[in-house]
Amino acid sequence: METMLHELQGNVMVSVQGDVPLEDSDWDAFLASVAATPSLRAFLISADNHGPNATQRAKLATMPGVFPLPKAVVTTSLAVRGIVTATSWLGTNIRSFSPNHIDNAFEYLGVAGPFRAALLGRVALLKTRLAGGEISEHLSGTQRIGSADLHLMQTLVEERVANIRANLRTVRRGR
């Protein structure tokens, strides 16, 4: 079972972490992708209830070119926010944002308005896949969307992922 999915969009690495601790193999694949992308300039991370553990964070800290890049972690989890705060004390360029403030995360990362919808669409796709579902809608990166639209999209994604997880739990219990 995958515990994390990621992909490069432009020069922003999009990472989605699920509701279980990250497997070392998933984290190592993420770090390999990061190392192979010299044009990387920012990270958009969606984390449900877990972030990287201390050993995994230490691996990231050994990548000097990554350390200063801005990292926006979008989460509702107080535990994940605590991890982000502790990590920021080490001097890394990282901040957490609630899903209600996704527009602030994009501002922090310096992501232009038209590209925000495309990134959020990729987060939605990855979150849905990680939860075990599929998404068929195509969210265009060229449409102009405002802060309220971003919040609505994030809310819809969270609801869809919660429904998929609930359905999977029901199916697993019914076996």
Buried (B, 14 or more C-beta within 10 A) or exposed (E): EBBBBBEBBBEBBBBBBBBEBBBBEBBEBBBEBBEEBEEBBBBBBBBBBBBBEEEBBEBBBEEEEBBEBBBBBBBEBEEBBEBBEEBBEEEBBBBBBBBBBBBBBBBBBEBEEEBBBBBBBBBBBBBBBBBBBEBEEEBEBEEEBEBEBBBEBBEEBBEBBEEBBEEEEEEEEEE
